[in-house]
Amino acid sequence: MLWFIGRRTAIALPTLVAISFIIFAILDLAPGDPTSHLPLTIPAEVREQIRETMGVNDPFLVKWFLWVKQVMIHEPISLIEQLFNIQIGSGDRTRVISWQSRGPVVDTIAERLPQTTWVMGLAFVFGILIAVPVGVISAYKQYSVFDQIGTFVSMVGYSVPTFFTGLLAIVIFSVKLGWFPSYYDTTLEVTDWSSFVAQIKQIVLPVGVLSMFNAAALSRFTRSSMLDNLSEDYVRTARSKGLKEKRVLVRHVLRNSLIPVVTLIALQVPGIFAGALITEQIFRINGIGHLLISSIHGGDIPMVQTLSFLIAALTVAFNLVADVVYGILDPRIRYD
């Protein structure tokens, strides 16, 4: 198993380096100037000195190597130091600096990350908890009323974009009924029961909208995979041995059906941050999605580069996790 993980990791690392080169090249060629937000009264020679100090005029490969070193080595070390309140080395490290805030990019991301992971993470978990049972029951009771309703709801949930369902939920449950707030208050702190209730109420709409969208595709995928395995010979053999139907479904059919489902789940994890681009704008959540949109509007190239690489790195990492899970579900995959 360790050899299997090592091979997958050896493939993932060059992939990350290639992705970092592509992201940096595309955004480095994009128009942007770190001195664009400075007062117009600053002389041109001073602006040029600032560009030289920030390395904007350096050769492309020099800038890329420095950025890769900062993102892959310096920033993770700085993050570990902040999390565990320790110091590693001399502490004299160059970091990726935002053109807008003039502060370290990763520090800003770390401030916004809890908002996104709290709301989008819950939506992702609830989506899985809803989709897998619905997909299993729909496949087992094919063409039943439950299957027909599940198919209809899944098609609607996946076809309708989140910006429409989000606005519709705000109109119905916030404006008309007044059950939930129409926006997410990121400054709310849970100190007593009333603040806890307020926190729960304000996450219901964004979590509900995203959960429905995530569960829609996953439930159809689970149903299709289950149907493919329900007709296999090993299922009839297990039933002929007198095994209980629940054990046949869970231990045999579901386990073999989870491999394609795991693939979709792994690909949906980075989608938490991609989905945050729209959902956080609708519900005014001050998270990663809002940060990325504001950085694009403000021309903050270092912030956009780092966030784009973070999403790409999560995609590679969770594909690696999916490969490992494949090997656990089906040991034959380790020897491919």
C-alpha positions as CSV (number, residue, x, y, z in Angstrom):
1,M,0.0,0.0,0.0
2,L,2.8,2.4,0.8
3,W,4.4,1.7,-2.6
4,F,1.0,2.5,-4.2
5,I,0.7,5.8,-2.3
6,G,4.3,6.7,-3.2
7,R,3.7,6.1,-6.9
8,R,0.6,8.3,-6.9
9,T,2.4,11.1,-4.9
10,A,5.4,10.9,-7.4
11,I,2.9,11.7,-10.2
12,A,1.1,14.4,-8.2
13,L,4.2,16.5,-7.5
14,P,5.2,17.2,-11.1
15,T,1.6,17.9,-11.9
16,L,1.5,20.6,-9.2
17,V,4.7,22.2,-10.6
18,A,3.3,22.2,-14.1
19,I,0.0,23.7,-12.9
20,S,1.9,26.4,-11.0
21,F,3.8,27.3,-14.1
22,I,0.6,27.6,-16.2
23,I,-1.2,29.7,-13.6
24,F,1.7,32.0,-13.0
25,A,2.3,32.5,-16.7
26,I,-1.3,33.3,-17.6
27,L,-1.7,35.8,-14.7
28,D,1.8,37.3,-15.1
29,L,0.9,38.1,-18.7
30,A,-2.4,39.7,-17.6
31,P,-2.5,43.5,-17.2
32,G,-1.8,44.7,-13.7
33,D,0.4,47.1,-11.9
34,P,1.2,47.1,-8.1
35,T,1.4,50.9,-8.1
36,S,-2.0,51.4,-9.7
37,H,-3.6,52.1,-6.3
38,L,-1.0,54.6,-5.2
39,P,-1.8,58.3,-5.3
40,L,-1.4,60.0,-8.7
41,T,0.9,62.6,-7.1
42,I,3.7,60.0,-6.7
43,P,6.4,60.6,-9.4
44,A,7.0,58.1,-12.1
45,E,10.6,57.4,-11.0
46,V,9.3,56.5,-7.5
47,R,6.7,54.2,-9.0
48,E,9.5,52.5,-11.0
49,Q,11.6,52.1,-7.8
50,I,8.6,50.4,-6.2
51,R,8.3,48.0,-9.1
52,E,12.0,47.2,-8.9
53,T,11.7,46.5,-5.2
54,M,8.7,44.2,-5.6
55,G,10.5,42.3,-8.5
56,V,7.9,43.2,-11.1
57,N,10.5,43.9,-13.7
58,D,12.5,40.7,-13.1
59,P,12.7,38.0,-15.8
60,F,9.8,35.7,-16.0
61,L,11.6,32.5,-14.8
62,V,13.1,34.4,-11.9
63,K,9.7,35.6,-10.7
64,W,8.2,32.1,-11.2
65,F,11.0,30.3,-9.2
66,L,10.7,32.9,-6.4
67,W,6.9,32.5,-6.3
68,V,7.0,28.7,-6.3
69,K,9.5,28.9,-3.4
70,Q,7.3,31.3,-1.5
71,V,4.1,29.3,-2.1
72,M,5.4,25.8,-1.6
73,I,8.0,26.4,1.1
74,H,7.9,29.8,2.9
75,E,4.1,30.1,3.2
76,P,3.5,26.6,4.6
77,I,6.3,27.1,7.2
78,S,4.8,30.5,8.2
79,L,1.4,29.0,8.5
80,I,2.7,26.2,10.7
81,E,4.4,28.8,12.9
82,Q,1.2,30.7,13.3
83,L,-0.9,27.6,14.1
84,F,1.4,26.1,16.7
85,N,3.0,29.4,17.9
86,I,6.6,28.2,17.2
87,Q,9.5,29.5,15.2
88,I,11.2,27.4,12.5
89,G,14.6,28.6,11.4
90,S,15.6,32.3,11.5
91,G,12.2,33.5,10.3
92,D,13.8,35.6,7.6
93,R,11.7,34.5,4.7
94,T,10.2,36.4,1.7
95,R,6.4,35.9,1.4
96,V,3.8,36.6,-1.3
97,I,2.5,40.1,-0.7
98,S,-0.9,41.3,-1.8
99,W,-0.9,44.4,-4.0
100,Q,-4.1,45.6,-2.4
101,S,-3.6,45.0,1.4
102,R,0.2,45.1,1.2
103,G,0.2,42.2,3.6
104,P,1.0,38.5,3.2
105,V,-1.5,36.8,0.9
106,V,-1.7,33.6,3.0
107,D,-2.5,35.5,6.2
108,T,-5.5,37.1,4.4
109,I,-6.6,33.7,3.1
110,A,-6.3,32.2,6.5
111,E,-8.6,34.9,7.9
112,R,-11.3,34.2,5.3
113,L,-11.0,30.4,5.1
114,P,-13.1,29.6,8.2
115,Q,-16.2,31.3,6.7
116,T,-15.9,29.3,3.6
117,T,-15.1,26.0,5.2
118,W,-17.9,26.4,7.8
119,V,-20.7,27.1,5.2
120,M,-19.4,25.3,2.2
121,G,-18.1,22.3,4.2
122,L,-21.4,21.7,5.8
123,A,-23.1,21.9,2.5
124,F,-20.7,19.3,1.1
125,V,-21.2,16.9,4.0
126,F,-25.0,17.3,4.0
127,G,-24.9,16.7,0.2
128,I,-23.2,13.4,0.6
129,L,-25.4,12.3,3.5
130,I,-28.5,13.0,1.4
131,A,-27.2,11.8,-2.0
132,V,-25.8,8.4,-1.1
133,P,-28.9,7.0,0.7
134,V,-31.2,8.5,-2.0
135,G,-29.1,6.9,-4.8
136,V,-29.0,3.5,-3.1
137,I,-32.8,3.4,-2.4
138,S,-33.6,4.7,-5.9
139,A,-31.5,2.0,-7.5
140,Y,-32.9,-0.8,-5.2
141,K,-36.5,0.4,-5.9
142,Q,-36.1,1.3,-9.5
143,Y,-39.1,2.9,-11.2
144,S,-40.9,3.2,-7.9
145,V,-42.6,6.4,-6.7
146,F,-39.5,7.2,-4.6
147,D,-37.3,6.7,-7.6
148,Q,-39.4,9.0,-9.8
149,I,-39.5,11.8,-7.2
150,G,-35.8,11.4,-6.6
151,T,-35.1,11.6,-10.4
152,F,-37.2,14.7,-10.8
153,V,-35.7,16.5,-7.8
154,S,-32.2,15.6,-8.8
155,M,-32.7,16.8,-12.4
156,V,-34.1,20.1,-11.2
157,G,-31.5,20.6,-8.5
158,Y,-28.6,20.0,-11.0
159,S,-30.1,21.9,-13.9
160,V,-31.0,25.1,-12.0
161,P,-27.9,27.2,-11.2
162,T,-27.2,28.1,-7.6
163,F,-27.5,31.9,-8.2
164,F,-31.2,31.3,-9.2
165,T,-32.0,29.0,-6.4
166,G,-30.2,31.2,-3.9
167,L,-32.1,34.3,-5.0
168,L,-35.4,32.3,-5.0
169,A,-34.7,31.0,-1.5
170,I,-34.0,34.6,-0.3
171,V,-37.3,35.9,-1.8
172,I,-39.4,33.1,-0.3
173,F,-37.8,32.4,3.1
174,S,-36.3,35.8,3.9
175,V,-38.5,38.4,2.2
176,K,-41.9,36.7,2.1
177,L,-41.8,34.4,5.2
178,G,-39.1,36.1,7.2
179,W,-37.8,32.8,8.6
180,F,-34.1,33.3,7.8
181,P,-31.8,36.3,7.3
182,S,-31.0,37.2,3.7
183,Y,-27.3,37.6,4.3
184,Y,-24.5,36.0,6.3
185,D,-23.1,38.0,9.2
186,T,-19.4,37.1,9.4
187,T,-18.9,39.2,12.6
188,L,-21.4,37.1,14.6
189,E,-19.8,35.4,17.5
190,V,-21.5,32.5,19.4
191,T,-21.5,33.4,23.0
192,D,-24.9,32.3,24.2
193,W,-28.0,30.4,23.1
194,S,-29.6,33.2,21.2
195,S,-26.4,33.9,19.2
196,F,-26.1,30.1,18.5
197,V,-29.6,30.1,17.1
198,A,-28.8,33.2,15.0
199,Q,-25.7,31.4,13.7
200,I,-27.8,28.3,12.7
201,K,-30.5,30.4,11.1
202,Q,-28.1,32.4,8.9
203,I,-26.4,29.3,7.5
204,V,-29.6,27.4,6.6
205,L,-30.2,29.1,3.2
206,P,-26.6,29.0,1.8
207,V,-26.1,25.4,3.1
208,G,-29.5,24.3,1.8
209,V,-28.9,25.7,-1.6
210,L,-25.5,24.2,-2.0
211,S,-26.5,20.9,-0.5
212,M,-29.3,20.5,-3.0
213,F,-26.9,21.2,-5.9
214,N,-24.2,18.9,-4.6
215,A,-26.6,16.1,-3.8
216,A,-28.3,16.2,-7.2
217,A,-25.4,15.0,-9.3
218,L,-24.1,12.6,-6.7
219,S,-27.4,10.9,-6.1
220,R,-27.8,10.2,-9.9
221,F,-24.2,8.9,-10.0
222,T,-24.8,6.6,-7.0
223,R,-28.0,5.3,-8.5
224,S,-26.4,4.5,-11.9
225,S,-23.4,2.8,-10.2
226,M,-25.7,0.7,-8.0
227,L,-27.8,-0.4,-10.9
228,D,-24.7,-1.6,-12.8
229,N,-23.7,-3.8,-9.8
230,L,-27.2,-5.1,-8.8
231,S,-27.3,-7.3,-11.9
232,E,-23.9,-8.8,-11.4
233,D,-23.4,-12.5,-10.7
234,Y,-21.8,-12.0,-7.3
235,V,-25.0,-10.4,-6.1
236,R,-27.1,-13.4,-7.0
237,T,-24.5,-15.7,-5.4
238,A,-24.6,-13.7,-2.2
239,R,-28.4,-13.9,-2.1
240,S,-28.3,-17.6,-2.9
241,K,-26.1,-18.1,0.2
242,G,-28.9,-16.8,2.3
243,L,-27.3,-13.4,3.2
244,K,-29.7,-10.7,4.4
245,E,-30.6,-8.2,1.8
246,K,-29.3,-5.3,3.8
247,R,-25.9,-7.0,4.0
248,V,-25.9,-7.7,0.3
249,L,-26.6,-4.1,-0.5
250,V,-24.2,-2.5,2.0
251,R,-21.3,-4.9,2.1
252,H,-21.2,-6.1,-1.5
253,V,-23.1,-3.9,-3.9
254,L,-22.5,-0.5,-2.3
255,R,-18.8,-1.1,-1.7
256,N,-18.2,-2.0,-5.4
257,S,-20.4,0.9,-6.5
258,L,-18.4,3.5,-4.5
259,I,-15.4,3.7,-6.8
260,P,-17.0,6.0,-9.4
261,V,-18.8,7.8,-6.6
262,V,-15.5,8.5,-4.7
263,T,-14.2,10.0,-7.9
264,L,-17.1,12.5,-8.1
265,I,-16.8,13.3,-4.3
266,A,-13.1,13.9,-4.7
267,L,-13.7,16.3,-7.6
268,Q,-16.4,18.1,-5.7
269,V,-14.2,19.0,-2.7
270,P,-12.3,21.7,-4.7
271,G,-15.7,22.7,-6.1
272,I,-16.5,23.9,-2.6
273,F,-14.3,26.9,-3.3
274,A,-15.5,27.2,-6.9
275,G,-19.1,27.2,-5.7
276,A,-18.2,29.8,-3.2
277,L,-17.6,32.3,-6.0
278,I,-21.4,32.6,-6.7
279,T,-22.9,31.6,-3.3
280,E,-20.8,33.9,-1.3
281,Q,-21.8,36.8,-3.5
282,I,-25.5,36.0,-3.2
283,F,-25.5,35.6,0.6
284,R,-22.7,38.2,1.2
285,I,-20.4,35.7,2.9
286,N,-17.0,37.3,3.5
287,G,-15.0,34.1,2.5
288,I,-12.6,32.8,-0.1
289,G,-15.0,33.3,-3.0
290,H,-15.6,36.9,-2.1
291,L,-11.9,37.4,-1.7
292,L,-11.1,36.0,-5.2
293,I,-13.8,38.1,-6.9
294,S,-12.6,41.3,-5.2
295,S,-9.0,40.5,-6.0
296,I,-9.8,40.0,-9.7
297,H,-11.7,43.4,-9.7
298,G,-8.8,45.1,-7.9
299,G,-6.1,43.6,-10.2
300,D,-4.4,41.9,-7.2
301,I,-2.4,39.4,-9.3
302,P,-0.4,37.7,-6.4
303,M,-3.7,37.0,-4.5
304,V,-5.4,35.6,-7.6
305,Q,-2.4,33.5,-8.4
306,T,-2.2,32.0,-4.9
307,L,-5.9,31.3,-4.7
308,S,-6.0,29.7,-8.1
309,F,-3.0,27.5,-7.2
310,L,-4.7,26.6,-3.9
311,I,-7.8,25.4,-5.7
312,A,-5.7,23.5,-8.2
313,A,-3.6,21.9,-5.4
314,L,-6.8,20.8,-3.7
315,T,-7.9,19.2,-6.9
316,V,-4.7,17.2,-7.2
317,A,-4.6,16.4,-3.5
318,F,-8.1,15.0,-3.4
319,N,-7.5,13.0,-6.6
320,L,-4.6,11.5,-4.8
321,V,-6.9,10.7,-1.8
322,A,-9.4,9.2,-4.3
323,D,-6.7,6.9,-5.7
324,V,-5.8,5.7,-2.2
325,V,-9.5,5.0,-1.4
326,Y,-9.7,3.1,-4.7
327,G,-6.9,0.8,-3.4
328,I,-8.8,0.3,-0.1
329,L,-12.1,-0.5,-1.8
330,D,-10.5,-2.7,-4.4
331,P,-7.0,-4.0,-3.6
332,R,-6.5,-5.2,-7.2
333,I,-6.1,-1.5,-8.2
334,R,-2.8,-1.3,-6.2
335,Y,-1.1,-3.6,-8.8
336,D,-2.3,-1.8,-11.9
